[in-house]
Amino acid sequence: MTNVIDCDQHLYETRTVWGDHIEPSQRDEALAIVDGELGYPWLTWRGRGIELADVQIPGKPAALGRHRNRRREGLSPEYSYDEALPDDYWEPAARIGRLDAMGLDAAVLFPNFGLLWERALSGSLPALTANMGAWNRWCTIVAAEGGGRLHPVAHLTLRDPSWLEEQLRTLAAGGVRLAMIAAAPVAGRPLSHPDHDRVWSAFVEHGVTPVFHVGEQQRVRRRLVRRTARQLRVPARLGDAVDAAGAGRHRPHRQRQPRPPSRAAGRHHRAGSHVGAGLPDDARRGWEFTNRLNGRPPAAFDGRPSDYFRRQVRVAAFSYEQPERLAREAGDLFMLCSDYPHAEGTKHPVPDYTARGLDPSSSRPLFRDNASFLLGRPSTFT
């Protein structure tokens, strides 16, 4: 029985994972990891370097900085990418062994370099979806080999609804229950726009939860109010109201009843969990303000934005972000995470939390239940 779920780990991509799993007709668009002139590995697309393909070590950010400084100084790298990349960084069976060593029963696995290339490919939608599709095929393999312990996160864009629906269908059939999307407008439309109802319905239909992770994606543009020719008015939809309150990045999507609500997860490194703790109250205050400004609620809903947030959103929190205090402020919305194997992460998350007086028996939402909720699984925590 699963007792501890890590909601934020990363699975490194091999040099050729995109080319290995991309549609054959689109192989020329495949991302790849290629050594540059000095021998440093680069994430590349169409022969152009996007970002250094570093091999990170948990708890050792200085090693990452030293590696990058050597490149700036024109020195050769201290390691070879292939030799330095441990098996458990990318191989499913080895990652299960790592979970055992970390005292974890399951882990959510975000892509690693998948956080770096979305904006670089955004000018070519076919290339964007082709490489996302390649990663997603790898996800179904990881899910199958993970035996219920590895939960890979797919990578999707809302820019092509037909493609997205087909991806969701395939992912659901392959046992993938989470999919990362950019927390940003789509073709200038906020995520709450009615034009996106079709895709939100597809997430619900296929049982795949949309999740957010900071990365090299389109940036969020916030507009607190919108001016029309007739009046200064506030947003007319719940999702926009939440955006106006500053919660758009974590916002549960708008649903018409009786469609069941979807879930959402937020992952924001460093101080992000503290931001997440304040978002429900910020959303409530924004909602109350716009009601006063309009003289009435702009639309009828069954609760305030803060109610939707607490009902549908869960946020990762490192142990040093004081998740026990965050839960007192915002409710039990937070999840254990290691960020393994990133440099700001840890190899020993459970001791990190227990050192703060948190343990699986007394902090069930943090250790398991909230992650289970996002995975669409009933909680069987004992």
C-alpha positions as CSV (number, residue, x, y, z in Angstrom):
1,M,0.0,0.0,0.0
2,T,1.4,3.4,-1.0
3,N,2.1,5.6,1.9
4,V,4.4,8.4,0.6
5,I,4.2,10.0,-2.8
6,D,6.8,12.5,-4.0
7,C,4.9,15.0,-6.2
8,D,7.9,16.5,-7.9
9,Q,10.8,14.5,-9.3
10,H,12.3,14.8,-12.8
11,L,13.2,12.2,-15.4
12,Y,16.2,13.1,-17.5
13,E,15.9,12.6,-21.2
14,T,18.5,10.5,-23.1
15,R,20.3,12.1,-26.0
16,T,17.9,10.6,-28.5
17,V,14.6,10.2,-26.6
18,W,12.7,12.6,-28.9
19,G,14.1,11.1,-32.1
20,D,13.4,7.6,-30.8
21,H,9.7,8.3,-30.2
22,I,8.8,11.0,-32.6
23,E,6.6,10.3,-35.7
24,P,9.0,9.1,-38.4
25,S,7.8,11.8,-40.8
26,Q,8.7,14.4,-38.3
27,R,12.2,13.1,-37.3
28,D,13.9,16.2,-38.8
29,E,12.1,18.2,-36.1
30,A,13.3,16.1,-33.2
31,L,15.2,17.7,-30.3
32,A,18.5,16.0,-29.4
33,I,21.4,16.4,-27.0
34,V,24.6,17.0,-29.0
35,D,28.1,17.9,-27.8
36,G,29.3,21.3,-28.8
37,E,32.8,22.4,-29.9
38,L,34.3,22.3,-26.4
39,G,32.6,19.0,-25.6
40,Y,29.7,20.4,-23.6
41,P,26.3,18.7,-24.2
42,W,23.6,21.0,-25.6
43,L,19.9,20.6,-26.0
44,T,19.5,21.3,-29.7
45,W,16.7,21.8,-32.3
46,R,17.4,22.0,-36.0
47,G,21.1,22.2,-35.2
48,R,20.7,25.2,-32.9
49,G,21.7,25.1,-29.2
50,I,18.8,25.9,-26.8
51,E,20.4,25.3,-23.4
52,L,23.3,23.4,-21.8
53,A,22.3,19.9,-20.9
54,D,23.7,19.8,-17.4
55,V,23.9,16.8,-15.2
56,Q,22.7,18.1,-11.9
57,I,23.5,16.7,-8.4
58,P,20.9,17.1,-5.6
59,G,22.1,19.6,-3.0
60,K,25.1,20.7,-5.0
61,P,24.2,23.9,-7.0
62,A,27.8,25.1,-6.8
63,A,28.9,22.1,-8.9
64,L,26.5,23.3,-11.6
65,G,27.9,26.8,-11.4
66,R,31.4,25.6,-11.7
67,H,30.6,23.5,-14.7
68,R,29.0,26.6,-16.4
69,N,31.9,28.8,-15.5
70,R,34.4,26.4,-17.1
71,R,32.4,26.7,-20.4
72,R,32.5,30.5,-20.2
73,E,36.2,30.4,-19.7
74,G,36.7,28.1,-22.7
75,L,37.8,25.1,-20.7
76,S,36.8,21.6,-21.5
77,P,34.1,19.9,-19.3
78,E,35.0,18.0,-16.2
79,Y,32.7,15.2,-17.2
80,S,31.1,13.4,-20.1
81,Y,27.3,13.6,-20.2
82,D,26.8,9.9,-20.9
83,E,29.3,8.8,-18.2
84,A,28.0,11.3,-15.6
85,L,24.3,10.5,-16.1
86,P,23.3,7.9,-13.4
87,D,20.9,5.2,-14.5
88,D,18.3,6.2,-12.0
89,Y,18.1,9.7,-13.6
90,W,16.4,8.3,-16.7
91,E,15.8,4.5,-16.5
92,P,12.5,3.4,-14.9
93,A,13.7,0.3,-13.1
94,A,16.6,2.2,-11.7
95,R,14.3,5.0,-10.5
96,I,12.2,2.5,-8.6
97,G,15.4,1.4,-6.9
98,R,16.1,5.0,-6.0
99,L,12.6,5.4,-4.5
100,D,13.3,2.5,-2.3
101,A,16.5,4.1,-1.1
102,M,14.7,7.4,-0.5
103,G,11.9,5.8,1.5
104,L,9.3,6.6,-1.1
105,D,6.5,4.4,-2.4
106,A,5.8,6.4,-5.6
107,A,6.8,9.6,-7.4
108,V,5.5,12.0,-10.0
109,L,8.1,12.4,-12.8
110,F,8.2,15.7,-14.7
111,P,10.4,16.0,-17.7
112,N,13.8,17.5,-17.2
113,F,14.8,19.3,-20.3
114,G,11.1,19.5,-21.2
115,L,11.1,22.6,-18.9
116,L,13.6,24.4,-21.3
117,W,12.4,24.2,-24.9
118,E,8.7,25.1,-25.2
119,R,9.2,28.7,-26.0
120,A,12.1,28.0,-28.3
121,L,9.8,25.8,-30.5
122,S,6.7,27.9,-30.1
123,G,7.1,29.5,-33.5
124,S,6.5,26.1,-35.2
125,L,3.4,24.4,-33.9
126,P,4.1,21.2,-35.8
127,A,7.6,20.9,-34.2
128,L,6.2,21.7,-30.8
129,T,3.5,19.1,-30.9
130,A,5.8,16.5,-32.5
131,N,8.3,16.7,-29.7
132,M,5.6,16.8,-27.0
133,G,4.1,13.7,-28.6
134,A,7.5,12.0,-28.6
135,W,7.9,12.7,-24.9
136,N,4.4,11.5,-24.2
137,R,5.0,8.2,-25.9
138,W,8.0,7.7,-23.6
139,C,5.6,8.5,-20.7
140,T,3.4,5.6,-21.5
141,I,6.4,3.3,-21.5
142,V,7.5,4.7,-18.1
143,A,4.1,4.3,-16.7
144,A,3.9,0.7,-17.8
145,E,7.3,-0.2,-16.5
146,G,6.7,1.7,-13.3
147,G,4.2,-0.8,-11.9
148,G,2.0,1.9,-10.3
149,R,5.0,3.6,-8.6
150,L,6.1,5.9,-11.3
151,H,3.7,8.6,-12.5
152,P,5.3,10.4,-15.5
153,V,3.9,13.8,-16.5
154,A,3.0,14.3,-20.1
155,H,3.6,17.6,-22.0
156,L,0.8,19.3,-23.8
157,T,-0.2,22.5,-25.4
158,L,-3.7,23.9,-25.7
159,R,-3.0,25.6,-29.1
160,D,-4.2,22.6,-31.1
161,P,-7.4,21.2,-29.5
162,S,-7.8,18.2,-31.9
163,W,-4.2,17.1,-31.3
164,L,-4.6,17.6,-27.6
165,E,-7.7,15.4,-27.4
166,E,-6.0,12.6,-29.3
167,Q,-3.0,12.9,-27.0
168,L,-5.3,12.7,-23.9
169,R,-7.0,9.7,-25.3
170,T,-3.7,7.9,-25.8
171,L,-2.2,9.0,-22.5
172,A,-5.3,7.8,-20.6
173,A,-5.1,4.4,-22.3
174,G,-1.5,4.2,-21.3
175,G,-2.1,4.9,-17.7
176,V,-0.7,8.5,-17.7
177,R,-2.8,10.7,-15.3
178,L,-0.9,14.0,-15.3
179,A,-0.1,16.5,-18.1
180,M,2.0,19.7,-17.8
181,I,0.7,22.8,-19.6
182,A,2.0,26.3,-19.7
183,A,0.4,28.6,-17.1
184,A,-0.1,31.3,-19.7
185,P,-2.6,32.7,-22.2
186,V,-3.3,30.7,-25.3
187,A,-3.3,32.8,-28.5
188,G,-3.9,35.8,-26.3
189,R,-6.9,34.2,-24.5
190,P,-6.8,33.4,-20.8
191,L,-7.1,29.8,-19.7
192,S,-10.6,30.7,-18.5
193,H,-11.8,31.7,-21.9
194,P,-14.9,29.9,-23.2
195,D,-13.1,28.8,-26.3
196,H,-11.1,26.5,-24.1
197,D,-14.1,24.7,-22.7
198,R,-13.6,21.9,-25.2
199,V,-10.1,21.1,-24.0
200,W,-11.1,21.3,-20.3
201,S,-13.9,18.8,-21.0
202,A,-11.4,16.5,-22.6
203,F,-9.1,16.5,-19.6
204,V,-12.1,15.6,-17.4
205,E,-13.4,13.0,-19.8
206,H,-10.0,11.2,-20.0
207,G,-9.2,11.5,-16.3
208,V,-6.0,13.5,-16.9
209,T,-5.1,16.3,-14.5
210,P,-3.5,19.5,-15.8
211,V,-0.4,20.5,-13.8
212,F,1.9,23.5,-13.9
213,H,5.6,23.7,-13.4
214,V,7.8,26.8,-13.8
215,G,9.9,26.5,-17.0
216,E,10.8,28.3,-20.2
217,Q,7.2,28.8,-21.3
218,Q,5.2,31.8,-22.4
219,R,5.0,34.4,-19.6
220,V,1.8,35.2,-17.8
221,R,0.2,38.5,-18.6
222,R,-2.1,39.7,-15.8
223,R,-4.9,42.2,-16.4
224,L,-6.8,43.2,-13.3
225,V,-9.5,45.0,-15.3
226,R,-10.5,45.4,-18.9
227,R,-11.8,48.6,-20.4
228,T,-14.5,48.6,-23.0
229,A,-16.0,51.4,-25.0
230,R,-18.9,51.8,-22.6
231,Q,-17.4,51.2,-19.1
232,L,-14.6,50.0,-16.9
233,R,-15.7,46.6,-16.0
234,V,-14.4,43.5,-14.3
235,P,-14.1,40.1,-15.8
236,A,-17.4,38.3,-16.4
237,R,-16.2,34.7,-15.8
238,L,-15.0,33.0,-12.7
239,G,-11.6,32.1,-14.3
240,D,-11.0,35.7,-15.2
241,A,-11.9,36.8,-11.7
242,V,-9.4,34.4,-10.3
243,D,-6.8,35.6,-12.8
244,A,-7.6,39.2,-11.7
245,A,-7.0,38.1,-8.1
246,G,-3.6,36.8,-9.0
247,A,-4.4,33.1,-9.0
248,G,-4.5,32.4,-12.7
249,R,-1.4,30.2,-12.6
250,H,-3.0,27.7,-10.2
251,R,-6.6,28.3,-11.2
252,P,-9.0,25.4,-11.4
253,H,-10.7,25.6,-14.8
254,R,-14.2,26.9,-15.2
255,Q,-16.9,24.2,-15.6
256,R,-20.5,24.3,-16.4
257,Q,-22.6,21.9,-14.3
258,P,-23.1,19.0,-14.2
259,R,-19.7,18.4,-15.7
260,P,-17.4,17.2,-12.9
261,P,-14.6,19.6,-11.9
262,S,-11.1,18.9,-12.9
263,R,-8.1,19.2,-10.6
264,A,-4.9,21.3,-11.0
265,A,-1.5,21.3,-9.4
266,G,0.9,24.1,-9.0
267,R,4.7,23.8,-8.7
268,H,6.7,26.9,-8.1
269,H,10.2,26.6,-6.7
270,R,11.7,28.7,-3.9
271,A,9.0,31.1,-2.5
272,G,6.3,29.8,-4.8
273,S,4.6,27.7,-2.2
274,H,4.2,30.8,0.0
275,V,2.6,32.5,-3.0
276,G,0.3,29.6,-3.3
277,A,-0.7,29.9,0.3
278,G,-1.8,33.5,-0.2
279,L,-3.7,32.9,-3.5
280,P,-7.0,31.7,-2.0
281,D,-7.4,34.8,0.1
282,D,-6.1,37.0,-2.7
283,A,-8.8,35.5,-5.0
284,R,-11.4,36.0,-2.4
285,R,-10.6,39.6,-1.9
286,G,-10.4,40.2,-5.7
287,W,-13.8,38.6,-6.1
288,E,-15.4,40.7,-3.3
289,F,-13.9,43.8,-4.8
290,T,-15.2,43.2,-8.3
291,N,-18.7,42.4,-6.8
292,R,-18.7,45.8,-5.1
293,L,-17.5,47.5,-8.3
294,N,-20.2,45.9,-10.4
295,G,-22.9,46.2,-7.8
296,R,-23.4,42.4,-8.0
297,P,-21.6,39.2,-8.9
298,P,-20.8,39.3,-12.6
299,A,-21.9,35.6,-12.9
300,A,-23.6,33.0,-10.7
301,F,-21.3,30.4,-9.3
302,D,-21.6,27.9,-6.4
303,G,-18.7,29.5,-4.4
304,R,-16.0,32.1,-4.3
305,P,-12.7,31.7,-6.3
306,S,-11.0,30.8,-3.0
307,D,-13.5,27.9,-2.6
308,Y,-12.7,26.6,-6.0
309,F,-9.0,26.9,-5.3
310,R,-9.1,24.9,-2.1
311,R,-11.3,22.3,-3.6
312,Q,-9.4,21.7,-6.8
313,V,-5.8,22.9,-6.5
314,R,-2.8,21.3,-4.8
315,V,0.7,22.8,-4.4
316,A,4.1,21.3,-3.8
317,A,6.1,22.6,-0.8
318,F,9.7,21.8,0.1
319,S,10.3,20.9,3.8
320,Y,12.2,24.2,4.3
321,E,9.1,26.1,3.0
322,Q,7.4,25.2,6.3
323,P,4.4,23.3,4.9
324,E,2.9,23.0,8.3
325,R,2.6,26.7,8.6
326,L,1.3,27.0,5.0
327,A,-1.4,24.5,5.8
328,R,-2.5,26.5,8.8
329,E,-2.8,29.6,6.6
330,A,-4.4,28.1,3.5
331,G,-5.6,24.6,4.4
332,D,-4.1,21.2,3.7
333,L,-3.3,21.9,0.0
334,F,0.4,21.0,0.1
335,M,2.5,18.0,-1.1
336,L,5.8,16.5,-0.2
337,C,8.5,17.0,-2.9
338,S,12.2,16.3,-3.4
339,D,12.8,17.9,-6.9
340,Y,15.2,15.0,-7.4
341,P,17.7,15.0,-9.0
342,H,17.8,18.8,-9.4
343,A,20.6,20.7,-7.6
344,E,18.1,22.5,-5.4
345,G,16.5,19.2,-4.5
346,T,17.4,16.4,-2.0
347,K,18.1,12.7,-1.9
348,H,16.4,12.3,1.5
349,P,13.0,14.1,1.5
350,V,11.2,12.0,4.2
351,P,13.9,12.8,6.9
352,D,13.7,16.5,5.8
353,Y,10.0,16.6,6.6
354,T,10.1,14.4,9.7
355,A,12.9,16.7,11.1
356,R,10.1,19.3,11.2
357,G,7.8,17.1,13.2
358,L,5.9,15.9,10.1
359,D,5.4,12.3,9.4
360,P,3.1,10.1,7.3
361,S,0.8,9.2,10.2
362,S,0.1,12.8,11.3
363,S,0.4,14.6,8.0
364,R,-1.5,12.4,5.5
365,P,-2.5,15.1,3.0
366,L,1.2,16.2,2.7
367,F,2.6,12.8,2.4
368,R,0.0,11.1,0.2
369,D,-3.6,12.2,0.0
370,N,-3.1,15.4,-2.0
371,A,-1.0,13.7,-4.6
372,S,-3.5,10.9,-4.8
373,F,-6.2,13.4,-5.4
374,L,-4.3,14.8,-8.4
375,L,-3.7,11.3,-9.7
376,G,-7.5,10.6,-9.5
377,R,-6.9,7.8,-7.1
378,P,-8.9,7.1,-4.0
379,S,-6.9,7.6,-0.8
380,T,-6.1,4.4,1.0
381,F,-3.6,5.9,3.4
382,T,-3.1,3.9,6.7
